[in-house]
């Protein structure tokens, strides 16, 4: 049994500010350890119900977020930024489930901690086939096209509701209740560790009940930018600009936007 874990950071236990999520932030080292606790809890839960292989993709802000010396020894870790390769290397049809740990709600969500889609500095909205989406749905499709269901999402109450909206009755763990973009009622790390560990166990056991998620295809991706000067110019064939702030891409398969999928291969 194999489990793939993608981790972001804004949705981690106790994180409410970019002071904790930016590498130059004054509380970044504490933020890293808060995230590490959530990730290790998910690993422990998966191991408890028979996972024999676990890959953790360190996906936040250029990667290199998880403290190297404290990584759980039972997992392997994907570190670094994609450069023309698929968003999730080594993710293939052989995996039983995917977890999304420490995720945040999509751009425009309120109340939610640091809501955005892909880039808080770049996009006002990210829509697929006319519907605004966040990173939960995006990453669930990248797994779902391979037949792998996302069965666990952790973060604030907003991202958990978003996950259930798109993915249905999956396991979610609300580690905090957002009040404002930078304020939340947070649970202690010891409590959320147990909550995530238990949810991870259930998420693996229930994997066969969860339907893999996919966007309808062909797919249209519409990106609305905050700054019109940063909008890429469409080529008039596969992409175009309906207005100065927006670019629209058209794909036969949505995953083409992220370098396709990873072919089955050994490591």
N, C-alpha and C positions, 0 to 999 in steps of 0.2 A: 504494500500500500504506500502511495506517495502523496505528499501534500506540498503545495506551493504556497508560500506566504509572501505577499507584497506588503511592505510597510511604508506609510507616509509618516508625518510627525505631528501635524496640527491637531489630530484627534487623540493624541496620547493622554493618558492619565495626568491630570494636573497642569496640562499645557493650555495657556490662555493668551499668550503674547508672542510676538515675533522676537522679543528679547530672548526667548527660549528656543526659537526655531532657526534663527539666522546664525551662521557660524561665527559671526563677529558680535553676536548678542552677549550682553553681560551675564545672562543666566543659561547660556547654551549648554554648558557641561551638565548642569542639573537636568535640562531638557532631554539630553541624550540618555540619561539613566532612567528617566521616567518612561521613555519610549522602549528602552531595553527591557524593562520589567514587563511591559505589555507583550512584547515579542516573545520573550522567554516563556511567559505563561501560555501563549498559544502553542509553542513548540512542545511544552510539557503535556498539554492536553492531547495533542495529536499522538505523541509517543505512547501515552497511557492506553490508547485504544488500537495500538498496533501499527502505527506509521513506521515504515522501515527506511524511508528516504524523505527528507525535508529540505527544500531549498527556500531560502529567505532572500527576497530581492529588496535591497536597501535603495529606496526610490526617491527620497526627499532631497531637493536642492543640490543636485550634482552628486548625490550619494556620499559615502564616507561619513555617515551619521552615527551608526551603531558603534559603541566603544569596543574596539577589537579584542582587548584582553578579557572582556566579560561575556563574549558571545557563547551561547549554549553549544557545547561540543558535539551534540548529536545532529546538528544541521550543517549545511553548506550555505555559503553566502555569495550572492551575486552583487558585486560592487562596481560602480562606474556608470558612465553615461553612454547611452546608445549613440553610435555614429554610423548610421546607415544599416544597423542591424535591428531585428525585431525588439519591441519594448520589453518582452519577457523571454529571453533566451532560456533554453532547456525546458520550457513549458510545452508539453505535448500531450497526446491522447492517453499516455500511460498514467497520468495523475488522476487521483480519486477526487480531489477537491482543491479549491483555492480559498485562502483567507485574505481579507483586506483589513489590516490592522492599523489603527491610529489614523483613519481617514477623516476627511472633513466634508462638509456639505458643499453643494454647487454654488457658483457665483449668484449673488442676489438673494440668497436664503437669509431669513431673519426670524427669530434669533438663532445665531449659529456662531461658533468660534472660527474666526478667520476664514469665512466662506470664500471660495474661488474655484475656478476650473482651470487646471493646468498652470496658470500663471496669474497671481494676484495683481501683478504690475501690468499685464498685457491685455487680458480679455475682459470685456463687460459681459459677454455671453458666449457660450459654446452650445450649439444646437445640432442635433442629428435628425434629419427628416422633419425639420421644423419644430422639434421639441427640445427645449433646454435640457441639458444633461450635465452630470458631474463625473468625477473620476470613478465613482463606484460603477456606474453603467458602462463607461468606456472600458474599464479593465475587466468587467464581467463579460463583455462581448469578446474581448481578446482571449479569454479563457473559454467562453461558451462556444466559439467557432470550432474549438478543438474537442468539444463535448465535455468540457470540465466545468462543473458548477461552482459558483462562489457560494459558500455555505455559511460563512461567518464574516460579519463586519463589526468593527468597534470604533467608537468615537462619541461625539455628543448626541443629544436626542434628535437633532436635525438630520445628521447623516444616517442614523439608524432608521428614521422614518423614510428617508430617501431610498435606502437600501430595500426596505420592505415594499415600497411603491413599485420599484423597477423589478425586483428579484423575487418577490413573493414571501412566503413564510419560511424565512431562513433564520439562523441564529444571529442575534445582535446583542451587543453589550454597550450600554450607555454608561460611560465612565465619568460623565459630567453633564450637568444641565446648563446649557448656555443661557445667559441673560442678555448679553451684548456681544459684539464681535471680540471683545477682549475681557470678558467677565463671565465666570461660571461658578456654579456650586459644584465642587469637586469631591469625589470620593477618595479616601486614602489609598495609597499604592498597594498596601497589603490586602485590602478588600477587592480592589479591581483585579489583582493577580489571580485570586481564587475565582472570581467571576469569569474571567477570560479563559482560565484553564478549564473550568467546567463546561463553558460554552464550546470550546474547541473540541472537547470529547464528544459532545452531542453533535457538533457540526460534521465530524467525521462519520459518526454512526448513521447520520441522516442523509449522507451524500446521495444515496441512490433515490431519495425522495425528491430531490431538488432538480428542477428542470434547468439546464444550461440556458443562459440568457444570450439573445442575439438581436441586434437591430435588424429591421427590414432592409433588404438589399434589392437592387442597387441603393446606395446610401448617399445622402447629401449632407455634407458637413459645412455649417455656417458659423464663421468666427467673426464676432463683432469686437473691434478693438477700442481701447480707451483713447488711443492717439492715432489720428488718421495718417500721420506721417510714417507710421510703422506698418501700415497695411501692405502686404505683398500684392503686387499687380497680377491679376489673373491673366491666363494665357488665351482666354476666349474659347477654349475647347473643354478642358477638364476643370477649369476654374475661371471665375469671373467676379467682378466687383459691382454689386447692385447699387452701392452708394460709397462715399469716401471712407466710411468706417468699417466696411465689411468685405470679406472675401468668402466665396462659396466654392467648395470643392465637390466634385462628383466622382464616385467610385463604384465599380462593380461589386467590390468587397470592402467593407469599412476598414478592415485591418490594414489595407494598403496605406492608410494615413499614418500607420505606425510601423512601417517596414515589413508588413506581412507577419507570418507565423514561423515558428522555429521548426525545422525538420527534425524528425526523430533521429537522434544520434547519441552515442555514448560520450562519457566524459572521462 
